[in-house]
Amino acid sequence: MEKGFVHYPYLSDDYSVYNGFNIKQLCSKYKTPLIIYSMRRIIENIKNLKIAFDGIAIHYAVKANYNPFIVSYIIKNGAGIDAANLNEVQLSLSAGANPYHIIATPNNLSEAELFQISRLGITINFDYQGQMELISGHLPEIVSFRINPGIGRGEFAGITTAGHDVKFGISPEDALQAYKSAKKYGARRFGIHMMTGSNVLDHEFFKESTERFFDIAAKISDALGIEFSFLDIGGGFGVPYDLHTKPLDLARTADYIKENFSKFKNRGYFKSSELIIEPGRYIISDAAILVSSITSIKNSDHKIIGIDTGMNTMIRIPLYGAHHEIKIPGYVDSEYITLSDIAGQVCENTDYLAKNILLPDVKTGDLALILNAGAYVSSMASNYNLLGTPAEVAIDHNSDILIRKRSTLDTMISGFLK
Ligand code: LLP
């Protein structure tokens, strides 16, 4: 029999209380679908990263969740920012980030947008030489390139961002030319970046990828006499999405990275280089639950439980084949005995949040909790079918704070000509 998360952070064993708050009562107040965040868990995740990655700068990847309340909370807890474009940069600045603690890693942005990012004093991890040359007259103080170290790893092909057949970064050979060109344009300070994939649970991968990365950086240093101001190894630190998956051994991952770094330092490299990581998922994934209401139950060849949210909010399920645990408050684990599918309200047959899972004999009006709803859920949700995006509530100390209003028909069509 499928068992629930024994230790989903701050969720009670019968799934009815989250971070000290009765979920049903929160839903009576705010309605469903509702994303509830545990700010306490966010702080804990940052703290755990800080302990493991002692001496390494943490830049939160805003794409994981760009809710301004959450971004400013993460910044207040000592993180810098990884941004993908001007909007993410500007949101981070208005959430209180120091421009010196923001690094942008843009992909295929226009010359105008790159120029504006650079003018704000933001360091850029350029995707390739040509992108840097678009703004060669207005380069940021520190010029950095995104390297493809030749290997990548991600939970799914769609979130593997280095290795073969990826759109990101450049080979070590092309990087050599790119830095040469940057020097020619007057750059005096340099960084180097990689991002090899997302949701990686194998610490050995980080050992191999950073070894390769530092080696590439050392060779570029030798060839061009460059002392890197920073080496940015990206994010990708994975979290389990079910009880059966072993969590990433964060301490070992960090130790491998630090050991590799020291090895190169002992050989005389990276004397004054800062090491940077860019976690997104690790900080926020298990710090939220998405709560929906069961709106219908259809018993045909399959039992299909219909809920008031679907792929419009949880696109990562049909997009990658991702798995999220689904739990029903008020039932104990031994009642999870009926094979069921869970589907949303979107007019597509990809709109399943789970298929053939064991659930209790639920009734309409029951709540369904989708776990690990902090990362890449709100930030990837759409208005498809005009279903709208959920309200979001933060549990901070002992208060519940509405940090995003539910979208309405008016907010969804506000930009259209009527
Ligand atoms: N840095 C860069 C340059 C990135 O592109 C990303 C994520 C990160 C950092 C943060 O990676 P994380 O620590 O969160 O793994 N939408 C997908 C995940 C895509 C990740 C893309 N890049 C999902 O729902 O799983």
Residues whose N, C-alpha, C, O or C-beta is under 5 A from the ligand:
A	BS01	LLP	A61 A64 D82 T105 I159 M195 G197 S198 N199 G234 G235 G236 F237 E278 P279 G280 R281 Y282 R316 Y376
